[in-house]
Amino acid sequence: MSTGSMDPQTNLGLDGLGEFQKSWGWLFALGVCMVGLGIAAIWLPIVATLTIEIIVGWLLIIGGIIHAINAFSAKQWGGSLMNVLAALLYGVVGVLMLGHPIAGELTLTLILAAFFLVEGVFKIIMSLQMRSSMPNWGWMLTSGLIALLLGAMIWVGWPATAAWVIGLLVGIDLIFGGWAMLFIALAVKNTTPTATA
């Protein structure tokens, strides 16, 4: 029946927060990995950009193979036809990206701008939802604002900076996202025992 300052944490249901508390170490480790990868991407932005472009190309080819397998196992012709078309699209785009990395980098740069803008909006919304129940929610808000800023920077610098901007900006985003994850993990670890007391 307490209506004090503990209510926002209690209203979280602490079912969800309890799950976070059980795996706070994984969240912390993920944050550390994200920060480490971010530093590596900033240190070698051209290598990171090319690596990301190659990974996306291979992911598209793998996606095409999965769609092709699904097409042959589909029982309805309509679904099968759509999966064949998707397989062709994924496969062709993946091969083109691997065969023409510069054009792939230009395309990925625009896609990355859209990704950062959408990611920034989602993180800001998530941080505002966490505001009343989670300490250190401001780190998630900061991460969202940084993602929005990075997305805007891509639009301004395109296409001249496409060779290195993906690696640099992904590195910056990974560092801020990793910091947000670290602070949320620590907040969950430190908050849950107080809330359940």
Buried (B, 14 or more C-beta within 10 A) or exposed (E): EEEEEEEEBBEBEBEEBBEBBEEBEEBBBBBBEBBEBBBBBBEBBBEBBBBBBBEBBEEBBEBBBBBBEBBEEBEEEEEBEBBBEBBBBBBEBBBBBBEBBEEBBBBBBBEBBEBBBEBBBEBBEBBEEBEEBBBBBBBBBBBBBBBBBBBBBBEEBBEEBBBBBBBBBBBBBBBBBBBBBBBBBBBBBEBBEEBEE
